[in-house]
C-alpha cells in the first residue's frame, strides 16, 4: 500500500488527485471545528470537559462526524443524512417499481436516483438539525450533565430567528459536505463519502487513544493497541475473502464476428453486506435509550430500571446477545434485498452465460441462492463478533472514562474497508498508466 502511494506521488496526474483530496479533507476538518452562529463555543468546551459517561443515543453520530456534532459546528451533521438517505432509497428500490426501473436504466437512471438522494438528504438535514438544536436547548445533548447555556438567550435577537439561522446553517453544512464528497469522487481518489467518514473517525483516534494512556497507564494502552492491530488484520483478511462462482459464456456469431467463449466468475464476498447491518443494529438498540427520555428521571420505575440495566448498558449480557442477534438478522435481510439471484441468472442467460454443471435459468438462481445463504452465515457471525468486541473493552476498562470508544467494530470496519477500496483504486490507476506489456 505504501509503495502504491509513493508511486502515485511520482505520477503527475495522480499526484494532483491526491493533493486535491487532501485539500478537500482539510476544508472538511476546518468546517468541523467552526461553531455555528448562535452557539456559545466556550460553554460547549466546558460541557465537553465536565461530562462523564457515554453520550448515549448520539454516540455513533458524534463518532461519524469526528466530534463535530457535540460542538454544534457548521458541519455538525456530517455525512450521516446522506448515508441515511442513500439507505432509504436503496430499500425503497425494492418496493417502488419506478425506482427499480430507474436503477435498470443505467447511468441516466442512476443520475436521477442520485438527485432524489440529494433532495432527501437536505430534508433529513432539516429534521436532524432541528432535533439536535432542541436537544441542545433542553440540555439533553449532554445527558443533562452540563448546566452551561449552549445557545444563549437574551442577546437582543429573537429566539426564533437564532434557532432558524442555526438550523439553516447546519443544513447548509450538510449540503456542502455532500458536495465535497462528490468532488472527491469526481476529481480526487476514492469514494468521497467513504473518505470523509474515514477522516472523521481517524480524527478521533489520537485523542481517545491518549485518554486510555492517561487513565489506564502504558501497559493497558499498549495492550489495547496490540488487540486493535490483531482485529484490523482479521478484518482485512475477511474483507477480501470471496467465493468465486465460475461462469462460462458460449460463443455467438454477431454479423461476421465471433463473440463470447470466455470464462469469468461472480465474486461473492464473505461480508456481502458491508457495515450496514451494524449501523441498523446500533440504531435499533438506541431506541430504548431514546424512550427513556420520556420517563420521569427522578422517579424511575421497574420498567425504566430494567431497560437501563439490560438494553442501555453495553456491558449487560442481554444487551450483547440482542446486539449480536440483530446484526445477524440485518445481515441476511440486507443481502437478500441487494443481491437478487434470479436477476443475475436471467442476465447470464440473456448473454449466453452459464455456470458449468448447472442449467441456465431457475436452476442457476437456486444454486446462487444456496451459495449465498451458506456464505452469508460466516459473514454475519464475523460482523457480529467484531461489533461486540467494544462491549468487552468496556467491561475490561473503566467505562466511565470513554465517551466515544474509537476502536470499536463499526469504526474498524469502516476504516479498513475504505483504506482497502482507496488503495485498490490507486493501484488500478497506476496499472493503467504504467502497464508493462509482455514484449517490453
C-alpha positions as MATLAB code, in Angstrom:
seq = 'XXXXXXXXXXXXXXXXXXXXXXXXXXXXXXXXXXXXXXXXXXXXXXXXXXXXXXXXXXXXXXXXXXXXXXXXXXXXXXXXXXXXXXXXXXXXXXXXXXXXXXXXXXXXXXXXXXXXXXXXXXXXXXXXXXXXXXXXXXXXXXXXXXXXXXXXXXXXXXXXXXXXXXXXXXXXXXXXXXXXXXXXXXXXXXXXXXXXXXXXXXXXXXXXXXXXXXXXXXXXXXXXXXXXXXXXXXXXXXXXXXXXXXXXXXXXXXXXXXXXXXXXXXXXXXXXXXXXXXXXXXXXXXXXXXXXXXXXXXXXXXXXXXXXXXXXXXXXXXXXXXXXXXXXXXXXXXXXXXXXXXXXXXXXXXXXXXXXXXXXXXXXXXXXXXXXXXXXXXXXXXXXXXXXXXXXXXXXXXXXXXXXXXXXXXXXXXXXXXXXXXXXXXXXXXXXXXXXXXXX';
ca = [
       0.000    0.000    0.000;
       2.810    2.429    0.887;
       4.646    1.634   -2.338;
       1.439    2.358   -4.281;
       1.115    5.772   -2.629;
       4.782    6.582   -3.326;
       4.371    5.570   -6.963;
       1.195    7.656   -7.184;
       3.042   10.763   -5.978;
       5.613   10.233   -8.726;
       2.829   10.281  -11.350;
       1.834   13.929  -12.087;
      -1.914   13.472  -12.669;
      -2.317   11.088   -9.725;
      -0.330   13.474   -7.541;
      -2.806   16.246   -8.421;
      -5.714   13.996   -7.474;
      -4.134   13.057   -4.146;
      -3.331   16.674   -3.282;
      -6.852   17.711   -4.279;
      -8.275   15.023   -1.966;
      -6.050   16.178    0.899;
      -7.185   19.780    0.344;
     -10.875   18.797    0.482;
     -10.217   16.813    3.676;
      -8.549   19.877    5.229;
     -11.599   22.029    4.368;
     -13.880   19.374    5.865;
     -11.942   19.215    9.121;
     -11.835   23.020    9.313;
     -15.617   23.192    8.967;
     -15.971   20.568   11.700;
     -14.327   22.963   14.186;
     -16.068   26.225   13.179;
     -19.031   26.851   15.541;
     -22.454   27.624   14.121;
     -23.869   31.142   14.654;
     -25.700   31.464   17.964;
     -23.713   28.726   19.732;
     -21.509   29.583   22.716;
     -18.266   27.831   21.825;
     -16.777   28.407   25.284;
     -19.751   26.825   27.041;
     -19.650   23.851   24.679;
     -15.994   23.229   25.545;
     -16.817   23.427   29.268;
     -19.562   20.832   28.800;
     -17.249   18.516   26.877;
     -14.716   18.709   29.719;
     -17.248   18.201   32.501;
     -19.479   15.379   31.249;
     -18.872   11.780   32.336;
     -20.085    8.525   30.874;
     -21.452    7.777   27.447;
     -23.246   10.369   25.357;
     -25.933    7.771   24.687;
     -28.008    7.956   21.546;
     -25.635   10.442   19.887;
     -22.548    8.267   20.393;
     -22.354    6.777   16.903;
     -23.353   10.009   15.151;
     -20.717   12.013   17.006;
     -18.095    9.428   16.055;
     -19.048    9.663   12.356;
     -18.911   13.477   12.500;
     -15.427   13.485   14.033;
     -16.655   15.147   17.244;
     -18.369   17.999   15.367;
     -21.888   17.053   16.488;
     -21.466   17.811   20.189;
     -19.739   21.081   19.296;
     -22.689   22.091   17.057;
     -20.293   23.219   14.331;
     -21.384   24.099   10.795;
     -20.583   20.505    9.749;
     -22.208   19.033   12.871;
     -24.483   16.675   10.923;
     -21.563   15.382    8.883;
     -22.319   12.847    6.183;
     -24.911   10.845    8.148;
     -28.013   12.448    6.493;
     -26.623   11.467    3.088;
     -25.926    7.905    4.256;
     -29.425    7.648    5.722;
     -30.974    8.987    2.510;
     -28.947    6.531    0.405;
     -30.035    3.575    2.551;
     -33.687    4.671    2.449;
     -33.678    4.956   -1.358;
     -31.882    1.635   -1.672;
     -34.581   -0.038    0.418;
     -37.361    1.764   -1.458;
     -35.965    0.487   -4.762;
     -37.251   -2.966   -3.822;
     -40.729   -1.583   -3.012;
     -41.331    1.174   -5.604;
     -41.367   -0.055   -9.235;
     -40.411    3.399  -10.575;
     -37.136    3.378   -8.650;
     -36.475   -0.191   -9.745;
     -36.946    0.883  -13.358;
     -34.575    3.835  -12.905;
     -31.937    1.541  -11.436;
     -32.089   -0.656  -14.544;
     -31.754    2.312  -16.936;
     -28.023    2.592  -16.354;
     -26.167    5.860  -15.917;
     -29.152    8.132  -16.688;
     -31.366    6.364  -14.145;
     -28.602    6.371  -11.543;
     -28.186   10.133  -12.016;
     -31.899   10.560  -11.322;
     -31.681    8.430   -8.167;
     -28.669   10.480   -7.058;
     -30.720   13.652   -7.493;
     -33.514   12.188   -5.333;
     -30.879   11.265   -2.730;
     -29.674   14.865   -2.586;
     -33.187   16.226   -2.033;
     -33.884   13.640    0.662;
     -30.534   14.455    2.310;
     -31.473   18.119    2.676;
     -34.878   17.177    4.064;
     -33.327   14.839    6.624;
     -30.758   17.558    7.394;
     -33.525   19.984    8.387;
     -35.168   17.367   10.623;
     -31.925   16.264   12.304;
     -30.672   19.838   12.761;
     -33.979   20.816   14.396;
     -33.787   17.784   16.696;
     -30.197   18.481   17.774;
     -30.911   22.168   18.376;
     -33.900   21.188   20.533;
     -31.693   18.757   22.480;
     -29.096   21.489   22.980;
     -31.743   23.932   24.266;
     -33.136   21.356   26.736;
     -29.702   20.194   27.947;
     -30.192   16.607   26.766;
     -27.391   16.908   24.219;
     -25.036   16.195   27.130;
     -27.461   13.943   29.047;
     -28.401   16.806   31.404;
     -24.887   16.644   32.899;
     -23.955   20.212   31.947;
     -25.684   23.354   33.226;
     -23.979   25.702   30.770;
     -26.180   27.522   28.262;
     -25.232   26.131   24.858;
     -27.453   28.509   22.863;
     -27.571   31.748   24.893;
     -30.846   33.665   25.121;
     -31.474   37.322   25.862;
     -28.922   38.547   23.338;
     -31.340   41.045   21.768;
     -32.050   38.738   18.820;
     -35.400   36.904   18.788;
     -35.002   33.272   19.783;
     -36.920   32.005   16.745;
     -34.541   33.867   14.438;
     -31.455   32.475   16.201;
     -32.789   28.914   16.054;
     -33.849   29.269   12.411;
     -30.403   30.541   11.380;
     -28.780   27.727   13.353;
     -30.902   25.065   11.656;
     -30.321   26.560    8.190;
     -26.564   26.777    8.820;
     -26.295   23.129    9.869;
     -28.459   22.027    6.923;
     -26.323   24.073    4.523;
     -23.272   22.455    6.106;
     -24.725   19.043    5.255;
     -25.218   20.157    1.659;
     -21.642   21.383    1.481;
     -20.286   18.131    2.972;
     -22.270   16.222    0.340;
     -20.772   18.471   -2.378;
     -17.236   17.988   -1.007;
     -17.720   14.223   -1.065;
     -18.890   14.307   -4.678;
     -15.874   16.466   -5.607;
     -13.544   13.825   -4.174;
     -15.363   11.105   -6.124;
     -15.181   13.045   -9.415;
     -11.777   14.736   -9.195;
      -9.951   13.007   -6.355;
      -9.114    9.477   -5.263;
     -11.602    7.039   -3.780;
     -15.270    7.290   -2.896;
     -15.773   10.774   -1.474;
     -18.381    9.918    1.177;
     -16.333    6.979    2.433;
     -13.168    9.080    2.579;
     -14.921   11.756    4.662;
     -16.236    9.152    7.128;
     -12.741    7.662    7.333;
     -11.355   11.119    8.077;
     -13.920   11.763   10.820;
     -13.168    8.501   12.608;
      -9.394    8.808   12.195;
      -9.512   12.330   13.685;
     -10.743   10.840   16.978;
      -8.068    8.158   17.335;
      -5.151   10.203   18.738;
      -7.128   11.983   21.477;
      -9.128    8.914   22.538;
      -6.022    6.715   22.465;
      -4.155    9.181   24.653;
      -7.154    9.216   27.016;
      -6.683    5.473   27.529;
      -2.984    6.006   28.274;
      -3.677    8.784   30.781;
      -6.343    6.844   32.685;
      -5.052    3.249   32.473;
      -1.284    3.583   32.018;
       1.151    2.388   29.379;
       0.582   -1.362   29.788;
      -3.145   -1.329   29.076;
      -2.612    1.274   26.354;
      -0.070   -0.935   24.557;
      -2.281   -3.996   25.051;
      -5.255   -2.165   23.529;
      -3.104   -1.143   20.550;
      -1.952   -4.754   20.095;
      -5.531   -6.041   20.214;
      -6.622   -3.383   17.724;
      -3.852   -4.443   15.323;
      -4.996   -8.075   15.602;
      -8.591   -7.049   14.883;
      -7.505   -4.923   11.899;
      -5.527   -7.869   10.493;
      -8.522  -10.189   10.847;
     -10.886   -7.628    9.303;
      -8.513   -7.051    6.377;
      -8.293  -10.795    5.740;
     -12.056  -11.411    5.809;
     -12.988   -8.217    3.906;
     -11.015   -9.524    0.928;
     -12.316  -13.101    1.204;
     -14.762  -14.134   -1.522;
     -16.327  -17.169   -3.134;
     -15.818  -17.139   -6.894;
     -18.589  -18.775   -8.931;
     -17.168  -19.772  -12.357;
     -19.160  -18.572  -15.375;
     -18.657  -19.718  -18.958;
     -20.011  -17.716  -21.929;
     -20.914  -19.575  -25.113;
     -19.637  -18.387  -28.466;
     -22.057  -16.258  -30.510;
     -21.889  -15.088  -34.116;
     -22.893  -11.410  -34.463;
     -22.561  -10.272  -38.055;
     -19.236  -11.596  -39.272;
     -17.548  -11.614  -35.893;
     -17.457  -14.259  -33.210;
     -18.124  -13.153  -29.623;
     -18.072  -14.987  -26.312;
     -16.298  -18.161  -25.438;
     -14.684  -16.528  -22.407;
     -14.526  -17.651  -18.801;
     -15.089  -15.370  -15.823;
     -16.523  -15.597  -12.318;
     -19.070  -13.993   -9.993;
     -17.313  -12.798   -6.815;
     -19.484  -13.333   -3.720;
     -17.827  -11.651   -0.764;
     -17.976  -13.223    2.668;
     -19.013   -9.823    4.015;
     -21.514   -9.074    1.272;
     -23.478   -6.591    3.421;
     -20.592   -4.337    4.467;
     -21.123   -2.246    7.585;
     -24.844   -1.541    7.018;
     -26.134   -4.305    9.397;
     -24.005   -2.872   12.204;
     -25.499    0.590   11.665;
     -29.034   -0.850   11.564;
     -28.483   -2.877   14.740;
     -26.907    0.053   16.594;
     -29.718    2.391   15.571;
     -32.391   -0.064   16.707;
     -30.708   -0.568   20.071;
     -30.605    3.196   20.588;
     -34.419    3.325   20.552;
     -34.829    2.032   24.154;
     -32.391    4.664   25.389;
     -34.277    7.311   23.447;
     -37.526    6.105   25.024;
     -36.047    6.620   28.496;
     -36.095   10.370   27.857;
     -39.891   10.265   28.146;
     -39.822    8.694   31.626;
     -39.570   10.584   34.889;
     -35.830   10.718   35.595;
     -36.344   11.492   39.315;
     -38.647    8.520   39.970;
     -37.535    5.567   37.842;
     -39.894    2.595   37.779;
     -39.184   -1.105   37.348;
     -39.575   -0.961   33.560;
     -37.226    2.003   33.275;
     -34.659    0.347   35.544;
     -34.834   -2.915   33.541;
     -34.342   -1.074   30.239;
     -31.458    0.904   31.701;
     -29.712   -2.190   33.083;
     -30.312   -4.575   30.164;
     -30.915   -2.644   26.927;
     -28.862    0.520   27.515;
     -25.816   -0.656   29.459;
     -23.366   -2.040   26.823;
     -21.772   -4.340   29.423;
     -25.070   -6.187   30.061;
     -25.189   -9.802   28.767;
     -28.727   -9.219   27.424;
     -27.533   -6.127   25.526;
     -24.643   -8.072   23.976;
     -26.845  -11.036   22.957;
     -29.576   -8.801   21.476;
     -26.973   -6.754   19.579;
     -25.368   -9.966   18.264;
     -28.691  -11.382   17.018;
     -29.801   -8.078   15.461;
     -26.639   -7.879   13.362;
     -27.112  -11.462   12.123;
     -30.745  -10.729   11.204;
     -29.954   -7.479    9.377;
     -27.056   -9.130    7.523;
     -29.383  -11.718    5.991;
     -32.054   -9.063    5.393;
     -29.723   -6.609    3.640;
     -28.045   -9.289    1.498;
     -31.464  -10.571    0.406;
     -32.555   -7.145   -0.897;
     -29.249   -6.123   -2.511;
     -28.368   -9.363   -4.330;
     -31.111  -10.922   -6.455;
     -30.051  -14.405   -7.663;
     -32.996  -14.579  -10.108;
     -31.994  -11.309  -11.781;
     -28.340  -12.374  -12.008;
     -29.324  -15.741  -13.503;
     -31.601  -14.056  -16.074;
     -28.847  -11.654  -17.129;
     -26.407  -14.539  -17.519;
     -28.935  -16.469  -19.637;
     -29.599  -13.399  -21.792;
     -25.916  -13.074  -22.737;
     -25.260  -16.781  -23.107;
     -23.569  -17.344  -19.760;
     -23.890  -20.421  -17.564;
     -22.302  -21.992  -14.506;
     -20.507  -25.229  -15.507;
     -22.623  -28.193  -14.452;
     -25.728  -26.042  -13.733;
     -28.557  -25.461  -16.213;
     -29.331  -21.797  -17.045;
     -32.409  -20.091  -15.635;
     -34.072  -21.197  -12.399;
     -31.501  -23.931  -11.522;
     -28.757  -21.282  -11.696;
     -30.803  -18.927   -9.494;
     -31.362  -21.715   -6.948;
     -27.653  -22.555   -6.991;
     -26.643  -18.906   -6.431;
     -29.215  -18.583   -3.642;
     -27.839  -21.734   -1.973;
     -24.244  -20.487   -2.161;
     -25.244  -17.033   -0.937;
     -27.124  -18.366    2.079;
     -24.144  -20.553    3.024;
     -21.573  -17.779    2.670;
     -23.716  -15.189    4.468;
     -23.611  -17.117    7.774;
     -19.846  -16.747    8.388;
     -20.100  -13.140    7.205;
     -22.886  -12.427    9.701;
     -21.008  -14.132   12.548;
     -17.886  -12.168   11.640;
     -19.734   -8.837   11.661;
     -21.486   -9.611   14.952;
     -18.274  -10.756   16.645;
     -16.304   -7.694   15.557;
     -19.139   -5.395   16.632;
     -19.452   -6.744   20.192;
     -15.714   -6.531   20.882;
     -16.025   -2.927   22.223;
     -18.524   -4.180   24.803;
     -15.836   -6.411   26.269;
     -13.443   -3.452   26.154;
     -15.987   -1.560   28.246;
     -16.030   -4.415   30.766;
     -12.236   -4.649   30.909;
     -11.552   -0.898   31.040;
     -13.217    1.780   33.116;
     -16.302    2.520   31.041;
     -16.808    5.946   32.593;
     -13.602    7.183   31.005;
     -14.720    6.752   27.410;
     -17.308    8.988   25.818;
     -16.866    7.607   22.286;
     -14.753    4.483   22.007;
     -12.983    4.907   18.644;
     -11.579    1.377   18.377;
     -14.991   -0.279   18.118;
     -16.157   -2.701   15.473;
     -18.012   -0.141   13.362;
     -15.034    2.213   13.262;
     -12.548   -0.540   12.400;
     -14.811   -1.998    9.689;
     -15.268    1.390    8.039;
     -11.616    2.414    8.236;
     -10.263   -0.893    6.914;
     -12.897   -1.062    4.154;
     -12.226    2.488    2.968;
      -8.450    2.009    3.110;
      -8.651   -1.191    1.029;
     -11.011    0.374   -1.509;
      -8.864    3.504   -1.906;
      -5.627    1.549   -2.251;
      -7.214   -0.687   -4.916;
      -8.317    2.362   -6.897;
      -4.822    3.848   -6.723;
      -3.244    0.575   -7.829;
      -5.694    0.185  -10.725;
      -4.950    3.720  -11.936;
      -1.216    3.057  -11.632;
      -1.591   -0.083  -13.762;
      -3.373    1.934  -16.453;
      -0.523    4.435  -16.604;
       2.481    2.190  -16.030;
       1.393   -1.095  -17.583;
       4.314   -3.119  -18.899;
       3.415   -5.373  -21.794;
       4.760   -8.841  -22.427;
       7.310   -7.657  -25.030;
       8.624   -4.654  -23.038;
];
